[in-house]
Amino acid sequence: MIHCDNVRKSYAAQEVLRGVTLQVENGEIFGFVGPNGAGKTTFLKCLLGMCRPQQGKIQMGSIDARHAPLAVRKICAYAPSETSLYDSMSVWNLLAFALAGYPQADLQRARQLLDLYQLPSRLKVRALSHGMKRKLLLAQALASQAPILLLDEPMEGLDPEARRLLESQLRAEAEQGRTILFSSHDLASVERVCDRVAFLHHGKLLSCDTVENILHQTGHLLQIQLRTPCCREQLPSREGWHWRGAKQQWSLQYTGNLEDVLAQLSTLPLQSLRDASGSLEEVFESLYGTGVEI
Protein backbone atom coordinates (compact mmCIF):
# COMPACT_ATOMS: atom_id res chain seq x y z
CA MET A 1 0.00 0.00 0.00
CA ILE A 2 2.91 2.37 0.78
CA HIS A 3 6.10 1.96 -1.25
CA CYS A 4 9.07 4.31 -0.84
CA ASP A 5 12.41 3.99 -2.57
CA ASN A 6 15.51 6.09 -1.79
CA VAL A 7 13.57 9.13 -0.55
CA ARG A 8 15.84 12.12 0.03
CA LYS A 9 14.82 15.55 1.29
CA SER A 10 16.99 18.56 2.13
CA TYR A 11 16.33 22.05 3.39
CA ALA A 12 19.16 24.21 2.07
CA ALA A 13 22.35 22.42 3.15
CA GLN A 14 20.63 20.23 5.76
CA GLU A 15 19.77 16.73 4.55
CA VAL A 16 16.69 15.66 6.52
CA LEU A 17 15.95 12.33 4.80
CA ARG A 18 18.85 10.25 3.53
CA GLY A 19 17.70 7.53 1.19
CA VAL A 20 14.71 6.13 3.10
CA THR A 21 13.40 2.91 1.56
CA LEU A 22 10.50 0.98 3.05
CA GLN A 23 7.08 -0.44 2.28
CA VAL A 24 3.95 -0.89 4.35
CA GLU A 25 1.52 -3.62 3.40
CA ASN A 26 -2.25 -3.44 3.24
CA GLY A 27 -3.77 -3.91 6.71
CA GLU A 28 -0.45 -3.45 8.49
CA ILE A 29 0.27 -1.25 11.50
CA PHE A 30 3.73 0.24 11.03
CA GLY A 31 5.59 2.20 13.70
CA PHE A 32 8.07 4.96 12.91
CA VAL A 33 10.47 5.72 15.75
CA GLY A 34 13.39 8.06 16.30
CA PRO A 35 14.73 10.94 18.40
CA ASN A 36 13.50 14.50 18.01
CA GLY A 37 14.74 15.87 14.70
CA ALA A 38 15.21 12.43 13.12
CA GLY A 39 13.02 13.36 10.13
CA LYS A 40 9.82 11.47 11.01
CA THR A 41 7.39 14.34 10.41
CA THR A 42 9.13 15.35 7.19
CA PHE A 43 8.81 11.79 5.94
CA LEU A 44 5.07 11.70 6.67
CA LYS A 45 4.61 15.01 4.86
CA CYS A 46 6.51 13.61 1.85
CA LEU A 47 4.09 10.66 1.76
CA LEU A 48 1.20 13.13 1.63
CA GLY A 49 2.79 15.33 -1.01
CA MET A 50 2.99 18.24 1.45
CA CYS A 51 6.78 18.16 1.07
CA ARG A 52 8.42 17.35 -2.23
CA PRO A 53 11.57 15.22 -1.93
CA GLN A 54 14.51 16.01 -4.17
CA GLN A 55 14.96 12.34 -4.98
CA GLY A 56 13.19 9.00 -4.71
CA LYS A 57 9.85 7.37 -5.46
CA ILE A 58 6.72 7.35 -3.28
CA GLN A 59 3.75 5.20 -4.25
CA MET A 60 0.59 5.48 -2.13
CA GLY A 61 -1.73 2.73 -3.30
CA SER A 62 -1.69 3.14 -7.07
CA ILE A 63 -0.86 6.87 -6.89
CA ASP A 64 2.50 8.54 -7.43
CA ALA A 65 2.64 10.92 -4.46
CA ARG A 66 5.23 13.20 -6.07
CA HIS A 67 3.08 13.89 -9.14
CA ALA A 68 -0.48 13.62 -7.79
CA PRO A 69 -0.46 14.93 -4.20
CA LEU A 70 -4.13 15.95 -4.22
CA ALA A 71 -5.19 12.47 -5.26
CA VAL A 72 -3.07 11.03 -2.45
CA ARG A 73 -4.86 13.14 0.15
CA LYS A 74 -8.20 11.62 -0.83
CA ILE A 75 -6.98 8.15 0.17
CA CYS A 76 -4.90 9.22 3.21
CA ALA A 77 -6.15 10.57 6.51
CA TYR A 78 -3.53 12.62 8.36
CA ALA A 79 -3.49 13.52 12.03
CA PRO A 80 -0.54 15.91 12.48
CA SER A 81 1.44 16.31 15.67
CA GLU A 82 0.60 20.03 15.74
CA THR A 83 -2.77 20.88 17.25
CA SER A 84 -3.13 24.35 15.71
CA LEU A 85 -6.77 24.33 14.57
CA TYR A 86 -9.47 26.85 13.65
CA ASP A 87 -10.21 27.99 17.19
CA SER A 88 -13.35 29.97 16.37
CA MET A 89 -15.19 26.96 14.94
CA SER A 90 -17.23 24.53 17.00
CA VAL A 91 -15.96 20.99 17.43
CA TRP A 92 -18.60 19.55 15.12
CA ASN A 93 -18.23 22.21 12.42
CA LEU A 94 -14.48 21.72 12.33
CA LEU A 95 -14.87 17.95 12.12
CA ALA A 96 -17.48 18.18 9.35
CA PHE A 97 -15.28 20.68 7.48
CA ALA A 98 -12.25 18.38 7.70
CA LEU A 99 -14.25 15.37 6.52
CA ALA A 100 -15.74 17.17 3.51
CA GLY A 101 -12.71 16.28 1.40
CA TYR A 102 -13.17 12.52 1.82
CA PRO A 103 -15.68 10.87 -0.54
CA GLN A 104 -16.38 7.97 1.85
CA ALA A 105 -16.43 9.93 5.13
CA ASP A 106 -18.82 8.56 7.74
CA LEU A 107 -20.51 11.42 9.61
CA GLN A 108 -22.47 9.06 11.82
CA ARG A 109 -19.25 7.50 12.99
CA ALA A 110 -17.79 10.97 13.49
CA ARG A 111 -20.58 11.74 15.98
CA GLN A 112 -20.03 8.40 17.70
CA LEU A 113 -16.33 9.17 18.08
CA LEU A 114 -17.08 12.57 19.60
CA ASP A 115 -19.25 10.84 22.19
CA LEU A 116 -16.64 8.16 22.79
CA TYR A 117 -13.89 10.76 23.25
CA GLN A 118 -16.21 12.96 25.37
CA LEU A 119 -15.85 15.95 23.04
CA PRO A 120 -18.86 18.34 23.24
CA SER A 121 -19.88 18.99 19.63
CA ARG A 122 -20.99 22.60 20.26
CA LEU A 123 -17.91 23.64 22.22
CA LYS A 124 -15.53 26.06 20.53
CA VAL A 125 -12.21 24.52 19.57
CA ARG A 126 -10.38 27.24 21.53
CA ALA A 127 -11.86 25.79 24.73
CA LEU A 128 -10.32 22.35 24.16
CA SER A 129 -7.25 21.16 26.03
CA HIS A 130 -4.24 19.85 24.12
CA GLY A 131 -5.33 16.26 24.69
CA MET A 132 -8.87 17.00 23.54
CA LYS A 133 -7.57 18.58 20.33
CA ARG A 134 -5.50 15.44 19.76
CA LYS A 135 -8.70 13.37 20.10
CA LEU A 136 -10.47 15.64 17.61
CA LEU A 137 -7.70 15.07 15.05
CA LEU A 138 -7.91 11.33 15.62
CA ALA A 139 -11.70 11.37 15.23
CA GLN A 140 -11.28 13.11 11.88
CA ALA A 141 -8.76 10.52 10.70
CA LEU A 142 -10.81 7.51 11.81
CA ALA A 143 -14.14 8.81 10.46
CA SER A 144 -12.64 9.72 7.08
CA GLN A 145 -12.80 6.05 6.02
CA ALA A 146 -9.61 6.68 4.03
CA PRO A 147 -7.76 3.39 3.45
CA ILE A 148 -4.43 4.82 4.71
CA LEU A 149 -3.95 6.46 8.10
CA LEU A 150 -0.85 8.60 8.72
CA LEU A 151 -0.65 9.60 12.36
CA ASP A 152 2.10 11.83 13.75
CA GLU A 153 2.54 11.30 17.52
CA PRO A 154 -1.07 10.12 18.03
CA MET A 155 -0.46 9.09 21.67
CA GLU A 156 1.01 12.45 22.70
CA GLY A 157 -1.18 14.31 25.18
CA LEU A 158 -3.48 11.35 25.82
CA ASP A 159 -4.05 9.93 29.29
CA PRO A 160 -3.41 6.18 29.83
CA GLU A 161 -7.09 5.23 29.37
CA ALA A 162 -7.30 7.16 26.09
CA ARG A 163 -4.08 5.53 24.88
CA ARG A 164 -5.44 2.07 25.55
CA LEU A 165 -8.65 2.98 23.71
CA LEU A 166 -6.71 4.26 20.70
CA GLU A 167 -4.52 1.15 20.64
CA SER A 168 -7.65 -1.01 20.52
CA GLN A 169 -9.14 1.16 17.76
CA LEU A 170 -5.99 0.96 15.63
CA ARG A 171 -5.93 -2.82 15.87
CA ALA A 172 -9.60 -2.94 14.88
CA GLU A 173 -9.00 -0.62 11.91
CA ALA A 174 -6.13 -2.78 10.67
CA GLU A 175 -8.31 -5.90 10.94
CA GLN A 176 -10.77 -4.13 8.65
CA GLY A 177 -7.99 -3.66 6.08
CA ARG A 178 -6.83 -0.09 6.76
CA THR A 179 -3.11 0.57 6.49
CA ILE A 180 -1.68 2.53 9.41
CA LEU A 181 1.68 4.25 9.71
CA PHE A 182 2.33 6.28 12.82
CA SER A 183 5.30 7.95 14.42
CA SER A 184 5.52 7.86 18.18
CA HIS A 185 7.73 8.49 21.17
CA ASP A 186 5.53 6.10 23.15
CA LEU A 187 7.61 2.98 22.55
CA ALA A 188 5.45 0.84 24.81
CA SER A 189 2.43 1.53 22.58
CA VAL A 190 4.49 0.84 19.46
CA GLU A 191 5.55 -2.49 20.93
CA ARG A 192 1.98 -3.45 21.84
CA VAL A 193 0.28 -2.38 18.60
CA CYS A 194 2.66 -2.47 15.64
CA ASP A 195 3.37 -5.35 13.28
CA ARG A 196 6.64 -3.78 12.19
CA VAL A 197 8.75 -0.84 13.28
CA ALA A 198 11.46 1.31 11.67
CA PHE A 199 14.08 3.28 13.58
CA LEU A 200 15.14 6.58 11.99
CA HIS A 201 18.16 8.67 12.98
CA HIS A 202 19.38 11.82 11.21
CA GLY A 203 17.16 10.90 8.26
CA LYS A 204 18.56 7.40 7.82
CA LEU A 205 16.94 4.07 8.65
CA LEU A 206 18.90 2.15 11.27
CA SER A 207 16.62 -0.87 11.46
CA CYS A 208 13.31 -2.03 10.01
CA ASP A 209 11.68 -5.35 10.88
CA THR A 210 8.88 -6.96 12.83
CA VAL A 211 8.79 -6.02 16.49
CA GLU A 212 9.40 -9.66 17.39
CA ASN A 213 12.46 -9.94 15.16
CA ILE A 214 13.94 -6.66 16.35
CA LEU A 215 13.64 -7.71 19.98
CA HIS A 216 15.19 -11.08 19.12
CA GLN A 217 17.98 -9.82 16.86
CA THR A 218 19.01 -7.07 19.22
CA GLY A 219 20.01 -9.84 21.58
CA HIS A 220 20.50 -9.20 25.27
CA LEU A 221 21.26 -5.92 26.97
CA LEU A 222 22.96 -5.14 30.28
CA GLN A 223 22.95 -1.73 31.96
CA ILE A 224 26.21 -1.33 33.89
CA GLN A 225 27.23 1.21 36.52
CA LEU A 226 30.94 1.25 37.43
CA ARG A 227 32.49 2.44 40.67
CA THR A 228 35.23 4.30 38.78
CA PRO A 229 35.34 5.68 35.22
CA CYS A 230 36.62 3.46 32.41
CA CYS A 231 37.36 4.18 28.78
CA ARG A 232 36.25 1.87 26.00
CA GLU A 233 39.73 0.37 25.62
CA GLN A 234 39.58 -0.88 29.21
CA LEU A 235 36.35 -2.84 28.65
CA PRO A 236 36.45 -6.55 27.74
CA SER A 237 35.56 -7.29 24.13
CA ARG A 238 34.23 -10.35 22.34
CA GLU A 239 32.59 -11.09 19.00
CA GLY A 240 28.95 -10.01 19.10
CA TRP A 241 29.49 -7.45 21.88
CA HIS A 242 28.65 -3.78 21.42
CA TRP A 243 29.41 -1.20 24.12
CA ARG A 244 27.73 2.20 24.39
CA GLY A 245 28.24 4.88 26.99
CA ALA A 246 31.11 6.64 28.75
CA LYS A 247 32.94 6.90 32.05
CA GLN A 248 30.88 5.05 34.69
CA GLN A 249 27.67 4.50 32.70
CA TRP A 250 27.72 1.75 30.06
CA SER A 251 25.32 -0.54 28.24
CA LEU A 252 26.43 -3.83 26.71
CA GLN A 253 24.51 -5.49 23.89
CA TYR A 254 25.68 -9.09 23.72
CA THR A 255 24.99 -12.54 22.34
CA GLY A 256 25.71 -15.82 24.06
CA ASN A 257 25.38 -17.20 27.57
CA LEU A 258 24.85 -14.73 30.41
CA GLU A 259 27.08 -16.67 32.81
CA ASP A 260 30.00 -16.45 30.38
CA VAL A 261 29.39 -12.72 29.97
CA LEU A 262 29.33 -12.14 33.73
CA ALA A 263 32.60 -14.03 34.08
CA GLN A 264 34.19 -11.68 31.52
CA LEU A 265 32.79 -8.62 33.31
CA SER A 266 34.03 -9.71 36.75
CA THR A 267 37.34 -7.91 36.19
CA LEU A 268 35.54 -4.53 36.03
CA PRO A 269 34.89 -2.31 39.08
CA LEU A 270 31.15 -3.10 39.02
CA GLN A 271 28.82 -1.09 41.20
CA SER A 272 25.56 -2.36 39.74
CA LEU A 273 24.37 -4.41 36.79
CA ARG A 274 20.84 -4.75 35.41
CA ASP A 275 19.45 -7.06 32.75
CA ALA A 276 17.55 -4.66 30.46
CA SER A 277 16.65 -7.03 27.62
CA GLY A 278 13.29 -7.37 25.99
CA SER A 279 11.64 -4.02 25.20
CA LEU A 280 11.71 -1.39 22.47
CA GLU A 281 12.81 1.15 25.09
CA GLU A 282 16.03 -0.82 25.46
CA VAL A 283 16.37 -1.33 21.71
CA PHE A 284 16.09 2.45 21.31
CA GLU A 285 18.83 2.99 23.88
CA SER A 286 21.08 0.40 22.28
CA LEU A 287 20.65 2.03 18.84
CA TYR A 288 20.94 5.67 19.86
CA GLY A 289 22.81 5.58 23.17
CA THR A 290 21.83 7.05 26.48
CA GLY A 291 20.88 10.70 26.84
CA VAL A 292 19.08 10.97 23.47
CA GLU A 293 15.76 12.82 23.71
CA ILE A 294 12.78 11.13 22.09
C-alpha positions, 0 to 999 in steps of 0.5 A: 500500500505504501512503497518508498524507494531512496527518498531524500529531502533537504532544506538548504544544506541540511539533509533531513531524509537520507535515502529512506526505503520501506514499504507498508503492506495493506492492513499493516500497523507500522511504527516509525520511531526516532529521536527529536529531529530524526526526520519522522514528520518530514517523511510523513509530509513527503508521503502526503505530497505536502513536502516534495523530496529532491529524490526518490519514489513514493507510491501510495496505493496506485498513486505517485505521491510526487506527481499527484499529491491531491489524489493522495490526500483523498486516500490518506487521513492525516493527524498531524502532531501540531494541534493548531486548529481553527479555534473559532469553529465549533468541534462539530463544524471543524470535524465536518469541514475536515471530513468534507474532502473525503468521498467515503467519510462517515458522519455518523461514525464521526458523531459516535467518536465525539461521544466516545472521546467525550468531546462536546460537539458545540464547544468552541475549539479554543476551549479544548485542552491539548489532549482533547484537540489530539482526540479531535484530530484522531476522530477526523482521521478515523471517520474519514474512512480513508484506506491509509492512516498517517498519524504523527505522535497520536499518543502524545497528550493522551491519558493512559485510558485514552491511549489504551482505547486508541490502541484497541481502535488501531488494531480494529482498523487494521483488521478491517484492512486499513493501512496505518503508519504512525510515528511515536515516542511512546515505545510501549504503545508501538511495541503493543500495537505495531506489526513492524517498526522502523528506527530513523536517525538523522534521516537514515533508517537504522533498522526495520523489521517486525517487532518480534524480530527486532527484539530477538535480533538485538540480543541481550542488553545489560545496563552497567554502573561502574564504581570508577570511570573506564574508557572503551579500551579498558572494557572486555571485548568479544565477537557479538558485543557492542558497548555504548556509553562513557565513564561510569555509565555503560550498556552492553549489547551481547549474544551468548550465555549470560554466565560467560558474559558475567565471568568476563565482566568480573574484572571490572569495578562493578557497582551495579548491573541490570538485565535490560533485555526485551523491550523497544525502550532498550532497543532504542537505547542500544541504537541511539545511546543514552541521553538521546531525547525522544 
